Amino acid sequence: MGEGFALPHGTDASHVWIRRSALAYLRFPHGVDWGGEKVFVCLALAVHGEEHLGVLSRLAQILMDPEKAARLRAATSAEEVLSLLCVKEE
């Protein structure tokens, strides 16, 4: 994805196995090789329905803001990750 992030995904056929949406955040403090790119964070989404569109849109917004991208790369708690990725409805 860029900015040190990877976003693995399944195939359309794999959607039948997803019973509820979930997000996994994997942080590699020293980075790992990911297909020739250095990755510091892997965000794995298992999404039921179209919920992934909101998360991907928010992630794109974060990656366009170097300060927010750095905060997401450095996050060490679920609360930090969710506070960046989730937009609170008012």
Residue, then its C-alpha position, 0 to 999 in steps of 0.5 A: m500500500g505504501e508508507g510502510f503498510a501492507l493490506p493482504h486480502g482474500t478472494d471474492a470466493s473467500h467472503v462466504w467464510i466470513r461470519r463477522s467483520a474483524l481487523a487485525y493489526l500487526r506491527f513490525p517495529h524493525g520492518v519486514d520484507w513484503g514482496g520487495e517493500k519494507v513493511f512496518v504494519c500489516l492490516a488484515l481485514a475480514v469484512h462481511g458485506e461492504e463494511h470494508l469500504g469505510v475502513l479503506s477510505r479512512l486508511a487512505q485518508i490516514l496515509m495521505d497525512p504523514e503525521k497520522a500515518a506515523r501515528l498508525r505505524a507507531a501505535t502500540s494499543a488497540e485503542e490507538v489503532l481504533s481511534l485512528l481508523c474509526v470515525k465516530e458518528e456524532 
